[in-house]
């Protein structure tokens, strides 16, 4: 009986979860039908503006507003969050002449919104409303209305903001992505706003940023084995490049040394670097992105690459470097 109850509880939880997701998915899918010329005009108004986007709301809509602000700022559209309650107690000073204000409210009729909207209109700023009710106070007063209609909340009591806040978030994402396209915002631009963390490093970190910090083990093709071992030991990268006049001829790794010891133990002292090196090692441009280096390492199932600059040996990149930098 106890096992049956646990299974029944699990089935019920899974059922509720799937029902919530399905209800919100249907609501989001319906938003596609509500995107019209007014949405396009609102996007163009923001794009042409010389000011910022001020996004405001109350309650859960205020939380959604902060996320939309973050998305816009990271994709090249300057945005500022202003809480609707704080706005009517002094924060209206945040709004500058050329700013565009986006007000988010499911009902469009909350007391704070009814106080705030006329004040924004008095400032002559363009007002964009995101609301589920186009016939609301906000819907009628806004210069542009982005219809975030939802039939009901996923909450079984139809009270807790769930589907409605998801719809608001999706409308905000659609705004940000449209603006991103209009601005020609590239991955290189994105990296400027995300310099920290693994994401930023994938977008801006180059092989040269890593090789410049590493040792640069290097021997000539005629170097004896003792010199090779000393170079590899001192530089502590587990390998060394074999070069002539700066041009890479081969690579010697720890594995090459072990294989040499098992096959040439009697003539060890007579061997030179060219005798045990692996010719034509995998290399990459020193100017290449680090993420491209990772792809090359994975494709060839190797742990290090030699970096090349202007046809000459520039340094070593090891997979451990990429792990340390958070690329992996």
C-alpha positions as CSV (number, residue, x, y, z in Angstrom):
1,X,0.0,0.0,0.0
2,X,2.8,2.4,0.8
3,X,4.5,1.8,-2.5
4,X,1.2,2.4,-4.3
5,X,0.8,5.8,-2.6
6,X,4.3,6.9,-3.6
7,X,3.7,5.9,-7.2
8,X,0.3,7.6,-7.1
9,X,1.9,10.8,-5.8
10,X,4.7,10.7,-8.4
11,X,2.1,10.2,-11.2
12,X,0.1,13.1,-9.8
13,X,3.1,15.5,-9.6
14,X,4.1,14.6,-13.2
15,X,0.6,15.1,-14.4
16,X,0.3,18.6,-12.8
17,X,3.7,19.6,-14.2
18,X,2.8,18.5,-17.7
19,X,-0.5,20.2,-17.5
20,X,1.1,23.5,-16.4
21,X,3.6,23.4,-19.2
22,X,1.0,22.5,-21.7
23,X,-1.3,25.4,-20.6
24,X,1.5,27.9,-20.7
25,X,2.7,26.6,-24.1
26,X,-0.7,27.1,-25.6
27,X,-0.9,30.6,-24.3
28,X,2.6,31.4,-25.7
29,X,1.7,29.9,-29.1
30,X,-1.4,32.2,-29.2
31,X,0.8,35.3,-28.8
32,X,2.1,34.8,-32.3
33,X,-1.3,35.7,-33.6
34,X,-1.3,38.9,-31.6
35,X,1.9,40.3,-33.1
36,X,0.8,43.0,-35.5
37,X,1.7,46.4,-37.0
38,X,1.5,48.0,-33.6
39,X,4.2,45.7,-32.3
40,X,6.4,46.6,-35.4
41,X,5.8,50.4,-34.8
42,X,6.8,50.0,-31.2
43,X,10.0,48.3,-32.1
44,X,10.8,50.9,-34.7
45,X,10.1,53.7,-32.2
46,X,12.6,52.2,-29.8
47,X,15.1,51.7,-32.6
48,X,14.9,55.3,-33.8
49,X,15.0,56.8,-30.3
50,X,18.1,58.6,-29.1
51,X,17.2,57.8,-25.5
52,X,16.9,54.7,-23.3
53,X,14.1,52.3,-22.6
54,X,12.6,52.7,-19.1
55,X,10.7,49.5,-18.1
56,X,8.3,49.6,-15.2
57,X,5.7,47.4,-13.5
58,X,4.3,46.4,-10.1
59,X,4.4,43.1,-8.3
60,X,5.4,40.1,-10.4
61,X,5.3,42.3,-13.5
62,X,8.1,44.3,-12.0
63,X,10.2,41.2,-11.7
64,X,9.6,40.4,-15.4
65,X,10.6,44.0,-16.2
66,X,14.0,43.6,-14.5
67,X,14.6,40.5,-16.7
68,X,13.6,42.3,-19.9
69,X,15.9,45.2,-18.9
70,X,18.8,42.7,-18.4
71,X,18.1,41.1,-21.8
72,X,18.0,44.5,-23.6
73,X,21.2,45.8,-22.0
74,X,23.0,42.6,-23.0
75,X,21.9,42.9,-26.6
76,X,22.7,46.5,-27.3
77,X,19.6,48.4,-26.2
78,X,20.2,50.6,-23.2
79,X,17.5,50.0,-20.6
80,X,16.7,50.9,-17.0
81,X,14.3,49.4,-14.5
82,X,11.9,51.7,-12.6
83,X,9.5,50.2,-10.0
84,X,6.0,51.6,-10.6
85,X,5.5,52.3,-6.8
86,X,8.9,54.1,-6.5
87,X,8.2,56.1,-9.7
88,X,5.4,58.0,-8.1
89,X,7.6,58.7,-5.0
90,X,10.6,60.4,-6.7
91,X,12.0,57.9,-9.3
92,X,10.2,59.7,-12.2
93,X,13.4,61.7,-12.2
94,X,15.0,58.7,-14.0
95,X,13.1,59.4,-17.1
96,X,14.9,61.7,-19.6
97,X,13.5,63.6,-22.5
98,X,14.2,61.1,-25.2
99,X,13.5,57.9,-23.2
100,X,10.7,55.5,-24.1
101,X,8.8,54.0,-21.3
102,X,7.4,50.4,-21.3
103,X,4.8,49.7,-18.7
104,X,3.9,46.1,-17.9
105,X,0.6,45.2,-16.2
106,X,-1.6,42.1,-16.8
107,X,-4.8,43.9,-15.9
108,X,-3.7,47.4,-17.0
109,X,-5.9,48.8,-14.2
110,X,-3.9,48.6,-11.0
111,X,-3.9,51.8,-8.8
112,X,-0.2,52.4,-9.3
113,X,-0.5,52.2,-13.1
114,X,-3.5,54.6,-13.1
115,X,-1.4,57.2,-11.2
116,X,1.8,56.6,-13.1
117,X,0.6,56.6,-16.7
118,X,-0.8,60.2,-16.7
119,X,2.5,61.4,-15.2
120,X,4.5,59.8,-18.0
121,X,2.1,61.2,-20.6
122,X,2.6,64.7,-19.1
123,X,6.4,64.3,-19.7
124,X,5.6,63.7,-23.5
125,X,7.5,60.4,-23.5
126,X,6.4,57.6,-25.8
127,X,4.6,55.0,-23.7
128,X,4.4,51.3,-24.7
129,X,2.0,49.1,-22.7
130,X,2.4,45.3,-22.3
131,X,-0.9,44.1,-21.1
132,X,-3.4,41.2,-21.3
133,X,-6.3,43.7,-21.6
134,X,-6.2,46.1,-24.5
135,X,-9.4,47.8,-23.2
136,X,-7.8,48.6,-19.8
137,X,-6.6,52.0,-18.7
138,X,-3.1,51.2,-19.8
139,X,-4.3,49.8,-23.0
140,X,-6.2,52.9,-23.9
141,X,-3.6,55.4,-22.8
142,X,-0.4,53.8,-24.2
143,X,0.9,55.0,-27.6
144,X,1.5,51.4,-28.5
145,X,-0.1,48.3,-27.0
146,X,1.7,44.9,-27.1
147,X,-1.0,42.4,-26.4
148,X,0.1,39.8,-23.9
149,X,-3.3,38.1,-23.7
150,X,-3.7,35.0,-21.6
151,X,-7.1,33.3,-21.1
152,X,-6.2,32.1,-17.6
153,X,-3.3,31.5,-15.2
154,X,-1.8,28.0,-14.9
155,X,-2.5,28.4,-11.1
156,X,-5.6,26.2,-10.5
157,X,-7.2,29.1,-8.6
158,X,-6.4,31.5,-11.6
159,X,-4.8,33.8,-9.1
160,X,-1.0,33.4,-8.9
161,X,0.7,35.2,-11.9
162,X,2.1,32.2,-13.9
163,X,1.0,32.1,-17.5
164,X,0.6,35.9,-17.7
165,X,4.2,36.6,-16.5
166,X,5.5,34.0,-18.9
167,X,3.6,35.8,-21.7
168,X,5.1,39.1,-20.7
169,X,8.6,37.7,-20.7
170,X,8.1,36.3,-24.2
171,X,6.9,39.6,-25.5
172,X,10.0,41.2,-23.9
173,X,12.2,38.6,-25.6
174,X,10.6,39.3,-28.9
175,X,11.2,43.0,-28.5
176,X,14.9,42.5,-27.7
177,X,15.5,40.1,-30.5
178,X,13.8,42.4,-33.1
179,X,15.9,45.3,-31.9
180,X,19.0,43.1,-32.0
181,X,18.3,42.3,-35.7
182,X,17.7,46.0,-36.5
183,X,21.0,47.0,-34.9
184,X,23.0,44.2,-36.7
185,X,24.1,43.1,-33.2
186,X,26.8,40.4,-33.7
187,X,28.4,37.8,-31.5
188,X,31.4,40.1,-31.3
189,X,29.2,42.9,-30.0
190,X,27.7,40.4,-27.5
191,X,31.1,39.6,-26.2
192,X,31.7,43.2,-25.3
193,X,28.8,43.1,-22.9
194,X,29.7,39.6,-21.5
195,X,33.4,39.7,-20.9
196,X,33.2,37.6,-17.7
197,X,32.5,33.9,-17.2
198,X,32.6,31.0,-19.7
199,X,30.1,32.5,-22.1
200,X,32.2,35.7,-22.5
201,X,35.4,33.8,-22.9
202,X,34.0,31.6,-25.6
203,X,33.2,34.8,-27.5
204,X,36.4,36.7,-27.1
205,X,39.2,34.6,-25.8
206,X,41.9,33.9,-28.4
207,X,44.6,31.3,-28.6
208,X,47.2,34.1,-28.2
209,X,45.7,35.0,-24.9
210,X,46.6,31.6,-23.6
211,X,49.9,31.0,-25.4
212,X,51.3,34.3,-24.2
213,X,50.9,33.0,-20.6
214,X,52.5,29.6,-21.3
215,X,56.1,28.6,-21.5
216,X,57.3,28.0,-25.1
217,X,59.3,24.8,-25.2
218,X,61.5,24.5,-28.3
219,X,64.4,22.4,-29.5
220,X,66.2,22.1,-32.8
221,X,66.0,18.9,-34.9
222,X,69.7,18.1,-34.0
223,X,69.2,18.5,-30.2
224,X,70.2,15.4,-28.3
225,X,67.8,13.5,-26.1
226,X,69.2,15.0,-22.9
227,X,68.5,18.5,-24.1
228,X,65.0,17.4,-25.2
229,X,64.2,16.0,-21.7
230,X,65.6,19.0,-20.0
231,X,63.5,21.4,-22.1
232,X,60.3,19.5,-21.5
233,X,61.0,19.2,-17.8
234,X,61.8,22.9,-17.4
235,X,58.9,24.2,-19.4
236,X,56.5,21.6,-17.8
237,X,54.0,21.3,-20.7
238,X,54.6,17.6,-21.3
239,X,55.8,18.3,-24.9
240,X,58.1,20.5,-27.0
241,X,58.1,21.8,-30.5
242,X,60.9,20.9,-32.8
243,X,61.7,23.9,-35.0
244,X,64.2,25.2,-37.5
245,X,64.5,28.9,-38.1
246,X,61.2,29.3,-36.3
247,X,59.3,26.9,-38.6
248,X,57.7,23.9,-36.9
249,X,59.1,20.6,-38.1
250,X,57.5,18.3,-35.4
251,X,56.5,17.7,-31.8
252,X,57.9,15.5,-29.1
253,X,55.5,14.5,-26.3
254,X,55.9,12.4,-23.1
255,X,54.4,9.5,-25.1
256,X,57.1,9.8,-27.8
257,X,59.8,9.6,-25.0
258,X,58.2,6.5,-23.5
259,X,58.0,4.8,-26.9
260,X,61.7,5.8,-27.6
261,X,62.8,4.1,-24.3
262,X,61.1,0.8,-25.2
263,X,62.5,0.7,-28.8
264,X,65.9,2.4,-28.6
265,X,67.2,1.7,-25.2
266,X,70.6,0.5,-26.4
267,X,71.3,3.6,-28.6
268,X,69.7,6.2,-26.4
269,X,72.6,8.6,-26.2
270,X,72.9,8.8,-30.0
271,X,69.3,9.9,-30.7
272,X,68.3,13.4,-31.6
273,X,65.0,15.3,-31.6
274,X,64.3,14.5,-35.3
275,X,64.7,10.8,-34.6
276,X,61.7,10.6,-32.2
277,X,59.6,13.6,-33.1
278,X,56.1,13.3,-34.7
279,X,56.3,15.3,-37.9
280,X,53.5,17.6,-39.2
281,X,51.8,18.2,-35.8
282,X,48.4,19.7,-35.5
283,X,48.6,23.5,-35.3
284,X,46.3,26.5,-35.1
285,X,46.6,30.2,-35.8
286,X,47.6,32.2,-32.7
287,X,44.8,34.6,-33.7
288,X,42.1,31.9,-33.7
289,X,39.4,31.8,-31.1
290,X,40.0,29.5,-28.2
291,X,36.7,27.8,-28.8
292,X,37.9,26.8,-32.3
293,X,41.0,25.3,-30.7
294,X,38.8,23.2,-28.5
295,X,36.9,21.9,-31.5
296,X,40.2,21.0,-33.2
297,X,41.4,19.2,-30.2
298,X,38.2,17.2,-29.9
299,X,38.1,16.4,-33.7
300,X,41.7,15.0,-33.5
301,X,41.5,13.4,-30.1
302,X,44.6,15.2,-28.9
303,X,45.5,17.2,-25.8
304,X,47.7,20.0,-27.2
305,X,48.1,22.2,-30.2
306,X,51.0,24.2,-31.5
307,X,50.2,27.9,-32.2
308,X,51.5,29.5,-35.4
309,X,51.8,33.2,-36.2
310,X,53.0,34.4,-39.7
311,X,54.2,30.8,-40.4
312,X,56.4,30.6,-37.3
313,X,56.1,28.8,-34.0
314,X,54.2,31.0,-31.5
315,X,53.6,28.7,-28.5
316,X,51.7,25.8,-27.0
317,X,48.0,25.4,-26.1
318,X,47.0,22.5,-23.9
319,X,43.5,21.2,-23.2
320,X,44.1,21.9,-19.5
321,X,44.4,25.6,-20.4
322,X,40.9,25.6,-21.8
323,X,39.6,23.8,-18.7
324,X,41.3,26.4,-16.5
325,X,39.7,29.2,-18.5
326,X,36.3,27.7,-18.2
327,X,35.9,27.1,-22.0
328,X,35.1,23.4,-21.2
